[in-house]
Structure formats: structure tokens, C-alpha cells
Amino acid sequence: MRKEIDVTITDEGRDEGKTFHIKEMAATRAEKWAMRALLAVARSGVELPDDFAAMGMQGIAIVGIRAITKMAFEDAEPLLDEMMECVTIKPDSRNALIQRGLIDGDVEEIATLIQLRQEVINLHVGFFTAGGKSKLISTASPESSSSNTETSPGQSVRFSQRGRPRSGN
């Protein structure tokens, strides 16, 4: 099941009190989006640090901001548009079950767009821990091979000494 969150805007302004719903992209689509983003970053001349995956959300955000400022708008625009396809709005505060795709005018503040884009990124890369290590990286390492890694409620994957998944619970 894909992750989903609701975001209610609390900042003062025209979007205050609006609730948006964000749903994670399907894995195949998210992977393609990430590859296109990384290729666009590479074309822009931004060099990614060797420890990019271990930088944590703040470090990745800083590198991402640098990359966007050097990226051609033609490369960035479809990526930005696809991010917002994950976002719907809950237009009726009395009925949280009603949601629809965004239309022009639903978001009235630039700060709201930035916040929603950040929430989309957080939802998709939430596997980065506060310590800056990816759970995938830390669970695939030999020193963590003796423990189970929680992948979803009730399901776990055990890794062999070489970091490869093996069958069994």
C-alpha cells in the first residue's frame, strides 16, 4: 500500500486552513522520476558528493536547491509538474472524504507550493533516517545482517552476510 498523508496549511495567508492530500507515486513511476531528476542534475553540471545518500534530508535539500538553480527550466518543469500530481485537495473541511485533483487557484501562495513539494519529497524519501543513513543502505550492510528489517506491517526481510535478501521470516 502506498503511503499517504494530509497536510493542513497553518501559515497565515490565503491558503491557511486548506487541507491537501499527498499520495506516494507507484514505485516504478517514482524510480523513473528519480532517474530523470538525477540525469537532469548531472546535465546541469552539479556534482553530487560521494556521501550523497548519507547526507540526510537537509543535505539532500541543499544539493537539490543548488541543482535546481543550475537546471534548465525545460528539464525541471515536467519534474515539478509530476510532483504536484501526487497532491489533491480536500475542499470541504466538513467532509474529509471529499478530495479532487488540483485546479488553478487551489494553491494561492508560493510558500504553499514549496511546502507541498517538500512534503511530496519527504513522503517519497522517508526511508532516510534522522542520522542520515538510508534504511536500505544500513540493512544491506554486513554488520546488520543478523537483524530483521521492517518493510511494512507484518512483513520483514532478512539479509544474508553478503547483504542479499534470503527467504524466511
ZADRENKOL-262495 format. One record per atom (N, C-alpha, C): atom name; x, y, z; residue in three letters. Coordinates in Angstrom, 2 decimals. Layout:
REM ZADRENKOL-262495
 tinu       X       Y       Z tiba
   CA       X       Y       Z  ALA
...
END
This chain:
REM ZADRENKOL-262495
 tinu       X       Y       Z tiba
    N    0.85   -1.18    0.00  MET
   CA    0.00    0.00    0.00  MET
    C    0.89    1.24    0.00  MET
    N    0.56    2.19   -0.83  ARG
   CA    1.36    3.41   -0.90  ARG
    C    1.07    4.31    0.29  ARG
    N    2.10    5.06    0.68  LYS
   CA    1.95    5.98    1.82  LYS
    C    1.11    7.19    1.39  LYS
    N    0.37    7.70    2.34  GLU
   CA   -0.47    8.87    2.11  GLU
    C   -0.45    9.74    3.36  GLU
    N   -0.50   11.05    3.15  ILE
   CA   -0.58   11.98    4.28  ILE
    C   -1.50   13.14    3.92  ILE
    N   -2.04   13.77    4.95  ASP
   CA   -2.78   15.01    4.79  ASP
    C   -1.90   16.14    5.32  ASP
    N   -1.93   17.26    4.63  VAL
   CA   -1.18   18.44    5.04  VAL
    C   -2.16   19.60    5.13  VAL
    N   -2.31   20.15    6.33  THR
   CA   -3.15   21.34    6.52  THR
    C   -2.24   22.53    6.68  THR
    N   -2.49   23.55    5.89  ILE
   CA   -1.64   24.74    5.90  ILE
    C   -1.99   25.58    7.13  ILE
    N   -0.97   25.86    7.93  THR
   CA   -1.17   26.64    9.15  THR
    C   -0.57   28.04    9.04  THR
    N    0.25   28.27    8.02  ASP
   CA    0.84   29.60    7.84  ASP
    C   -0.25   30.61    7.48  ASP
    N   -0.11   31.80    8.02  GLU
   CA   -1.06   32.85    7.72  GLU
    C   -1.01   33.18    6.24  GLU
    N   -2.16   33.36    5.63  GLY
   CA   -2.23   33.70    4.21  GLY
    C   -3.48   33.14    3.57  GLY
    N   -3.53   33.22    2.27  ARG
   CA   -4.72   32.81    1.53  ARG
    C   -4.98   31.31    1.56  ARG
    N   -3.96   30.52    1.86  ASP
   CA   -4.13   29.07    1.91  ASP
    C   -4.31   28.53    3.32  ASP
    N   -4.28   29.40    4.31  GLU
   CA   -4.41   28.98    5.70  GLU
    C   -5.70   28.17    5.90  GLU
    N   -5.56   27.00    6.52  GLY
   CA   -6.70   26.14    6.80  GLY
    C   -7.02   25.15    5.69  GLY
    N   -6.43   25.30    4.52  LYS
   CA   -6.68   24.35    3.43  LYS
    C   -5.96   23.04    3.73  LYS
    N   -6.63   21.94    3.38  THR
   CA   -6.04   20.62    3.58  THR
    C   -5.79   19.97    2.23  THR
    N   -4.56   19.49    2.08  PHE
   CA   -4.14   18.81    0.86  PHE
    C   -3.80   17.37    1.22  PHE
    N   -4.03   16.48    0.28  HIS
   CA   -3.74   15.06    0.47  HIS
    C   -2.61   14.69   -0.50  HIS
    N   -1.60   14.00    0.01  ILE
   CA   -0.47   13.61   -0.81  ILE
    C   -0.37   12.09   -0.79  ILE
    N   -0.29   11.51   -1.99  LYS
   CA   -0.17   10.06   -2.12  LYS
    C    1.11    9.73   -2.86  LYS
    N    1.83    8.79   -2.32  GLU
   CA    3.10    8.35   -2.89  GLU
    C    2.90    7.81   -4.31  GLU
    N    3.86    8.10   -5.19  MET
   CA    3.84    7.55   -6.55  MET
    C    4.06    6.04   -6.46  MET
    N    3.60    5.33   -7.48  ALA
   CA    3.93    3.91   -7.59  ALA
    C    5.45    3.79   -7.72  ALA
    N    6.01    2.72   -7.23  ALA
   CA    7.47    2.55   -7.19  ALA
    C    8.11    2.71   -8.57  ALA
    N    7.52    2.12   -9.59  THR
   CA    8.13    2.22  -10.93  THR
    C    8.13    3.65  -11.43  THR
    N    7.06    4.36  -11.18  ARG
   CA    6.99    5.76  -11.60  ARG
    C    7.96    6.63  -10.80  ARG
    N    8.04    6.39   -9.50  ALA
   CA    8.95    7.15   -8.64  ALA
    C   10.40    6.92   -9.05  ALA
    N   10.73    5.67   -9.38  GLU
   CA   12.10    5.37   -9.81  GLU
    C   12.44    6.11  -11.10  GLU
    N   11.51    6.10  -12.05  LYS
   CA   11.75    6.81  -13.32  LYS
    C   11.88    8.31  -13.07  LYS
    N   11.05    8.85  -12.19  TRP
   CA   11.12   10.28  -11.86  TRP
    C   12.49   10.60  -11.27  TRP
    N   12.93    9.77  -10.32  ALA
   CA   14.22   10.00   -9.67  ALA
    C   15.37    9.90  -10.66  ALA
    N   15.31    8.94  -11.56  MET
   CA   16.38    8.80  -12.56  MET
    C   16.41   10.02  -13.48  MET
    N   15.23   10.49  -13.92  ARG
   CA   15.18   11.69  -14.76  ARG
    C   15.71   12.89  -14.01  ARG
    N   15.38   12.99  -12.73  ALA
   CA   15.88   14.11  -11.92  ALA
    C   17.39   14.05  -11.78  ALA
    N   17.93   12.87  -11.48  LEU
   CA   19.38   12.74  -11.35  LEU
    C   20.10   13.01  -12.66  LEU
    N   19.54   12.55  -13.78  LEU
   CA   20.15   12.82  -15.08  LEU
    C   20.11   14.31  -15.41  LEU
    N   19.01   14.97  -15.07  ALA
   CA   18.92   16.41  -15.29  ALA
    C   19.93   17.16  -14.43  ALA
    N   20.11   16.70  -13.20  VAL
   CA   21.11   17.31  -12.31  VAL
    C   22.50   17.12  -12.90  VAL
    N   22.78   15.91  -13.38  ALA
   CA   24.10   15.64  -13.96  ALA
    C   24.34   16.51  -15.19  ALA
    N   23.32   16.67  -16.04  ARG
   CA   23.45   17.53  -17.23  ARG
    C   23.68   18.98  -16.85  ARG
    N   23.19   19.37  -15.68  SER
   CA   23.31   20.77  -15.27  SER
    C   24.70   21.10  -14.75  SER
    N   25.52   20.08  -14.57  GLY
   CA   26.90   20.31  -14.12  GLY
    C   27.06   20.27  -12.61  GLY
    N   26.00   20.01  -11.86  VAL
   CA   26.11   19.91  -10.42  VAL
    C   26.75   18.57  -10.09  VAL
    N   27.78   18.61   -9.28  GLU
   CA   28.44   17.38   -8.86  GLU
    C   27.84   16.93   -7.54  GLU
    N   27.41   15.68   -7.51  LEU
   CA   26.86   15.13   -6.28  LEU
    C   28.00   14.62   -5.42  LEU
    N   27.99   14.95   -4.14  PRO
   CA   29.05   14.45   -3.25  PRO
    C   29.03   12.93   -3.15  PRO
    N   30.17   12.34   -2.86  ASP
   CA   30.25   10.89   -2.71  ASP
    C   29.32   10.37   -1.64  ASP
    N   29.11   11.14   -0.58  ASP
   CA   28.26   10.70    0.53  ASP
    C   26.83   11.20    0.39  ASP
    N   26.38   11.41   -0.84  PHE
   CA   25.05   11.97   -1.11  PHE
    C   23.95   11.19   -0.39  PHE
    N   23.99    9.85   -0.48  ALA
   CA   22.93    9.04    0.13  ALA
    C   22.95    9.12    1.66  ALA
    N   24.07    9.51    2.25  ALA
   CA   24.18    9.56    3.71  ALA
    C   23.99   10.97    4.26  ALA
    N   23.65   11.92    3.41  MET
   CA   23.58   13.32    3.83  MET
    C   22.34   13.67    4.63  MET
    N   21.34   12.83    4.59  GLY
   CA   20.10   13.14    5.28  GLY
    C   19.28   14.14    4.49  GLY
    N   18.07   14.39    4.97  MET
   CA   17.13   15.24    4.24  MET
    C   17.65   16.66    4.05  MET
    N   18.28   17.23    5.06  GLN
   CA   18.75   18.60    4.95  GLN
    C   19.84   18.71    3.89  GLN
    N   20.78   17.79    3.89  GLY
   CA   21.85   17.80    2.90  GLY
    C   21.33   17.60    1.50  GLY
    N   20.41   16.65    1.35  ILE
   CA   19.83   16.40    0.04  ILE
    C   19.07   17.63   -0.44  ILE
    N   18.36   18.29    0.46  ALA
   CA   17.62   19.50    0.08  ALA
    C   18.57   20.59   -0.39  ALA
    N   19.70   20.76    0.29  ILE
   CA   20.67   21.79   -0.11  ILE
    C   21.22   21.48   -1.49  ILE
    N   21.62   20.22   -1.72  VAL
   CA   22.13   19.83   -3.03  VAL
    C   21.03   20.01   -4.08  VAL
    N   19.80   19.64   -3.73  GLY
   CA   18.68   19.79   -4.66  GLY
    C   18.42   21.23   -5.05  GLY
    N   18.51   22.14   -4.08  ILE
   CA   18.31   23.56   -4.38  ILE
    C   19.40   24.06   -5.30  ILE
    N   20.65   23.68   -5.03  ARG
   CA   21.76   24.06   -5.93  ARG
    C   21.52   23.53   -7.33  ARG
    N   21.05   22.30   -7.41  ALA
   CA   20.82   21.67   -8.71  ALA
    C   19.72   22.39   -9.48  ALA
    N   18.63   22.71   -8.80  ILE
   CA   17.51   23.38   -9.47  ILE
    C   17.93   24.72  -10.02  ILE
    N   18.78   25.44   -9.31  THR
   CA   19.19   26.76   -9.79  THR
    C   20.07   26.67  -11.03  THR
    N   20.67   25.50  -11.26  LYS
   CA   21.52   25.32  -12.45  LYS
    C   20.83   24.52  -13.54  LYS
    N   19.69   23.94  -13.24  MET
   CA   18.99   23.09  -14.18  MET
    C   18.21   23.94  -15.18  MET
    N   18.17   23.50  -16.42  ALA
   CA   17.37   24.18  -17.44  ALA
    C   15.89   24.03  -17.07  ALA
    N   15.13   25.09  -17.24  PHE
   CA   13.71   25.04  -16.88  PHE
    C   12.99   23.93  -17.65  PHE
    N   13.41   23.69  -18.87  GLU
   CA   12.80   22.65  -19.70  GLU
    C   12.96   21.27  -19.05  GLU
    N   14.05   21.07  -18.31  ASP
   CA   14.26   19.81  -17.59  ASP
    C   13.49   19.79  -16.28  ASP
    N   13.43   20.93  -15.61  ALA
   CA   12.81   21.00  -14.27  ALA
    C   11.28   21.01  -14.33  ALA
    N   10.72   21.67  -15.30  GLU
   CA    9.26   21.85  -15.34  GLU
    C    8.47   20.55  -15.30  GLU
    N    8.78   19.56  -16.15  PRO
   CA    7.98   18.33  -16.06  PRO
    C    8.16   17.60  -14.73  PRO
    N    9.33   17.69  -14.14  LEU
   CA    9.56   17.06  -12.84  LEU
    C    8.73   17.74  -11.76  LEU
    N    8.70   19.06  -11.80  LEU
   CA    7.90   19.81  -10.82  LEU
    C    6.41   19.52  -11.00  LEU
    N    5.96   19.45  -12.26  ASP
   CA    4.55   19.15  -12.53  ASP
    C    4.18   17.76  -12.03  ASP
    N    5.06   16.79  -12.25  GLU
   CA    4.78   15.42  -11.80  GLU
    C    4.70   15.33  -10.28  GLU
    N    5.51   16.12   -9.61  MET
   CA    5.43   16.13   -8.15  MET
    C    4.03   16.52   -7.69  MET
    N    3.47   17.52   -8.34  MET
   CA    2.17   18.02   -7.91  MET
    C    1.03   17.08   -8.29  MET
    N    1.29   16.11   -9.17  GLU
   CA    0.27   15.11   -9.48  GLU
    C    0.00   14.20   -8.28  GLU
    N    0.89   14.20   -7.32  CYS
   CA    0.70   13.42   -6.09  CYS
    C   -0.25   14.13   -5.13  CYS
    N   -0.56   15.39   -5.39  VAL
   CA   -1.31   16.22   -4.45  VAL
    C   -2.75   16.42   -4.92  VAL
    N   -3.67   16.19   -4.00  THR
   CA   -5.07   16.54   -4.23  THR
    C   -5.48   17.49   -3.10  THR
    N   -6.65   18.06   -3.25  ILE
   CA   -7.14   18.98   -2.21  ILE
    C   -8.41   18.40   -1.61  ILE
    N   -8.60   18.67   -0.34  LYS
   CA   -9.84   18.34    0.36  LYS
    C  -10.59   19.67    0.52  LYS
    N  -11.44   19.99   -0.44  PRO
   CA  -12.03   21.33   -0.48  PRO
    C  -13.09   21.62    0.58  PRO
    N  -13.64   20.58    1.20  ASP
   CA  -14.71   20.76    2.18  ASP
    C  -14.21   20.33    3.55  ASP
    N  -13.95   21.30    4.42  SER
   CA  -13.42   20.98    5.75  SER
    C  -14.41   20.17    6.59  SER
    N  -15.68   20.17    6.22  ARG
   CA  -16.70   19.42    6.97  ARG
    C  -16.77   17.96    6.52  ARG
    N  -16.18   17.65    5.33  ASN
   CA  -16.22   16.28    4.83  ASN
    C  -14.84   15.91    4.28  ASN
    N  -14.03   15.28    5.13  ALA
   CA  -12.65   14.94    4.77  ALA
    C  -12.58   13.85    3.71  ALA
    N  -13.68   13.18    3.42  LEU
   CA  -13.67   12.12    2.41  LEU
    C  -13.67   12.68    0.99  LEU
    N  -14.09   13.92    0.84  ILE
   CA  -14.12   14.53   -0.49  ILE
    C  -12.75   15.09   -0.82  ILE
    N  -12.20   14.64   -1.94  GLN
   CA  -10.93   15.18   -2.43  GLN
    C  -10.96   15.14   -3.95  GLN
    N  -10.22   16.05   -4.55  ARG
   CA  -10.17   16.13   -6.01  ARG
    C   -8.79   16.63   -6.42  ARG
    N   -8.49   16.44   -7.69  GLY
   CA   -7.23   16.93   -8.22  GLY
    C   -7.16   18.44   -8.15  GLY
    N   -5.95   18.95   -8.10  LEU
   CA   -5.76   20.41   -8.03  LEU
    C   -6.17   21.08   -9.34  LEU
    N   -6.75   22.25   -9.20  ILE
   CA   -7.03   23.10  -10.36  ILE
    C   -6.40   24.46  -10.08  ILE
    N   -6.23   25.22  -11.13  ASP
   CA   -5.64   26.55  -10.99  ASP
    C   -6.42   27.35   -9.94  ASP
    N   -5.71   27.92   -9.00  GLY
   CA   -6.34   28.72   -7.95  GLY
    C   -6.49   28.00   -6.62  GLY
    N   -6.35   26.66   -6.61  ASP
   CA   -6.43   25.94   -5.34  ASP
    C   -5.29   26.35   -4.41  ASP
    N   -4.12   26.53   -4.97  VAL
   CA   -2.96   26.97   -4.20  VAL
    C   -2.74   28.43   -4.56  VAL
    N   -2.79   29.30   -3.55  GLU
   CA   -2.71   30.74   -3.82  GLU
    C   -1.42   31.38   -3.34  GLU
    N   -0.60   30.62   -2.62  GLU
   CA    0.65   31.16   -2.08  GLU
    C    1.82   30.34   -2.59  GLU
    N    2.88   31.00   -3.00  ILE
   CA    4.10   30.30   -3.43  ILE
    C    4.65   29.46   -2.29  ILE
    N    4.58   29.99   -1.07  ALA
   CA    5.08   29.25    0.09  ALA
    C    4.36   27.92    0.26  ALA
    N    3.07   27.89   -0.09  THR
   CA    2.31   26.65    0.00  THR
    C    2.82   25.64   -1.02  THR
    N    3.08   26.11   -2.24  LEU
   CA    3.63   25.21   -3.27  LEU
    C    4.95   24.61   -2.80  LEU
    N    5.80   25.44   -2.24  ILE
   CA    7.10   24.95   -1.75  ILE
    C    6.89   23.93   -0.64  ILE
    N    5.99   24.22    0.29  GLN
   CA    5.72   23.30    1.39  GLN
    C    5.17   21.98    0.85  GLN
    N    4.25   22.03   -0.11  LEU
   CA    3.68   20.80   -0.66  LEU
    C    4.73   19.98   -1.40  LEU
    N    5.60   20.65   -2.16  ARG
   CA    6.67   19.94   -2.86  ARG
    C    7.61   19.27   -1.84  ARG
    N    7.92   19.96   -0.75  GLN
   CA    8.77   19.37    0.28  GLN
    C    8.10   18.15    0.90  GLN
    N    6.81   18.23    1.13  GLU
   CA    6.07   17.10    1.70  GLU
    C    6.04   15.92    0.73  GLU
    N    5.94   16.19   -0.58  VAL
   CA    5.99   15.12   -1.57  VAL
    C    7.34   14.42   -1.50  VAL
    N    8.41   15.21   -1.45  ILE
   CA    9.75   14.64   -1.35  ILE
    C    9.90   13.84   -0.06  ILE
    N    9.47   14.40    1.06  ASN
   CA    9.57   13.70    2.35  ASN
    C    8.84   12.36    2.31  ASN
    N    7.66   12.34    1.69  LEU
   CA    6.88   11.11    1.62  LEU
    C    7.62   10.05    0.81  LEU
    N    8.27   10.47   -0.26  HIS
   CA    8.95    9.52   -1.14  HIS
    C   10.32    9.09   -0.64  HIS
    N   11.00    9.94    0.09  VAL
   CA   12.34    9.57    0.56  VAL
    C   12.35    9.45    2.08  VAL
    N   11.23    9.12    2.65  GLY
   CA   11.12    8.96    4.09  GLY
    C   11.95    7.81    4.63  GLY
    N   12.58    7.02    3.73  PHE
   CA   13.44    5.94    4.21  PHE
    C   14.77    6.47    4.68  PHE
    N   15.02    7.79    4.52  PHE
   CA   16.23    8.38    5.09  PHE
    C   15.94    8.67    6.55  PHE
    N   16.83    8.23    7.42  THR
   CA   16.62    8.43    8.84  THR
    C   17.23    9.75    9.28  THR
    N   16.94   10.14   10.49  ALA
   CA   17.49   11.39   11.03  ALA
    C   19.00   11.34   11.06  ALA
    N   19.56   10.15   11.23  GLY
   CA   21.01   10.00   11.25  GLY
    C   21.64   10.14    9.88  GLY
    N   20.80   10.24    8.86  GLY
   CA   21.32   10.47    7.53  GLY
    C   21.59    9.21    6.73  GLY
    N   21.35    8.03    7.29  LYS
   CA   21.59    6.81    6.55  LYS
    C   20.28    6.26    6.02  LYS
    N   20.33    5.75    4.83  SER
   CA   19.19    5.08    4.25  SER
    C   18.99    3.75    4.95  SER
    N   17.75    3.38    5.24  LYS
   CA   17.50    2.06    5.83  LYS
    C   17.95    0.98    4.86  LYS
    N   17.78    1.23    3.56  LEU
   CA   18.22    0.26    2.57  LEU
    C   19.72    0.06    2.68  LEU
    N   20.47    1.12    2.78  ILE
   CA   21.92    1.02    2.89  ILE
    C   22.31    0.34    4.19  ILE
    N   21.70    0.75    5.30  SER
   CA   22.11    0.20    6.59  SER
    C   21.69   -1.26    6.72  SER
    N   20.57   -1.67    6.14  THR
   CA   20.15   -3.07    6.26  THR
    C   20.90   -3.96    5.30  THR
    N   21.45   -3.42    4.24  ALA
   CA   22.17   -4.23    3.27  ALA
    C   23.62   -4.42    3.68  ALA
    N   24.07   -3.73    4.70  SER
   CA   25.46   -3.85    5.11  SER
    C   25.66   -5.13    5.92  SER
    N   26.84   -5.74    5.83  PRO
   CA   27.09   -7.00    6.54  PRO
    C   26.87   -6.91    8.04  PRO
    N   27.21   -5.76    8.66  GLU
   CA   27.09   -5.68   10.11  GLU
    C   25.64   -5.71   10.59  GLU
    N   24.69   -5.50    9.68  SER
   CA   23.29   -5.53   10.10  SER
    C   22.59   -6.80    9.64  SER
    N   23.35   -7.77    9.14  SER
   CA   22.74   -8.94    8.54  SER
    C   22.03   -9.85    9.53  SER
    N   22.29   -9.73   10.80  SER
   CA   21.68  -10.63   11.76  SER
    C   20.31  -10.18   12.22  SER
    N   19.89   -8.98   11.81  SER
   CA   18.60   -8.50   12.28  SER
    C   17.60   -8.44   11.14  SER
    N   16.33   -8.43   11.49  ASN
   CA   15.27   -8.26   10.51  ASN
    C   15.04   -6.78   10.29  ASN
    N   14.66   -6.42    9.09  THR
   CA   14.36   -5.04    8.76  THR
    C   12.89   -4.93    8.45  THR
    N   12.19   -4.09    9.14  GLU
   CA   10.77   -3.92    8.93  GLU
    C   10.54   -3.24    7.60  GLU
    N    9.75   -3.87    6.71  THR
   CA    9.47   -3.29    5.40  THR
    C    8.05   -2.78    5.31  THR
    N    7.15   -3.43    5.98  SER
   CA    5.77   -2.99    6.09  SER
    C    5.16   -3.77    7.25  SER
    N    4.00   -3.32    7.75  PRO
   CA    3.45   -4.01    8.91  PRO
    C    3.34   -5.52    8.67  PRO
    N    3.93   -6.30    9.56  GLY
   CA    3.83   -7.73    9.49  GLY
    C    4.77   -8.40    8.50  GLY
    N    5.58   -7.65    7.78  GLN
   CA    6.48   -8.23    6.79  GLN
    C    7.90   -7.79    7.08  GLN
    N    8.83   -8.72    7.02  SER
   CA   10.22   -8.35    7.22  SER
    C   11.08   -9.09    6.23  SER
    N   12.27   -8.57    6.01  VAL
   CA   13.23   -9.19    5.10  VAL
    C   14.49   -9.42    5.90  VAL
    N   15.05  -10.60    5.79  ARG
   CA   16.29  -10.92    6.47  ARG
    C   17.39  -10.90    5.40  ARG
    N   18.55  -10.34    5.73  PHE
   CA   19.64  -10.24    4.78  PHE
    C   20.74  -11.22    5.13  PHE
    N   21.33  -11.83    4.10  SER
   CA   22.44  -12.75    4.30  SER
    C   23.70  -11.96    4.60  SER
    N   24.81  -12.64    4.87  GLN
   CA   26.07  -11.97    5.19  GLN
    C   26.52  -11.05    4.06  GLN
    N   26.15  -11.35    2.83  ARG
   CA   26.57  -10.52    1.70  ARG
    C   25.56   -9.41    1.43  ARG
    N   24.57   -9.25    2.27  GLY
   CA   23.60   -8.17    2.09  GLY
    C   22.49   -8.52    1.12  GLY
    N   22.38   -9.79    0.72  ARG
   CA   21.34  -10.19   -0.22  ARG
    C   20.15  -10.73    0.56  ARG
    N   18.94  -10.40    0.06  PRO
   CA   17.75  -10.94    0.74  PRO
    C   17.75  -12.46    0.69  PRO
    N   17.28  -13.08    1.75  ARG
   CA   17.12  -14.53    1.74  ARG
    C   15.70  -14.84    2.20  ARG
    N   15.24  -16.00    1.87  SER
   CA   13.86  -16.34    2.21  SER
    C   13.73  -16.65    3.70  SER
    N   12.51  -16.59    4.17  GLY
   CA   12.24  -16.90    5.56  GLY
    C   11.83  -15.69    6.34  GLY
    N   11.23  -15.90    7.53  ASN
   CA   10.80  -14.79    8.38  ASN
    C   11.71  -14.70    9.52  ASN
END
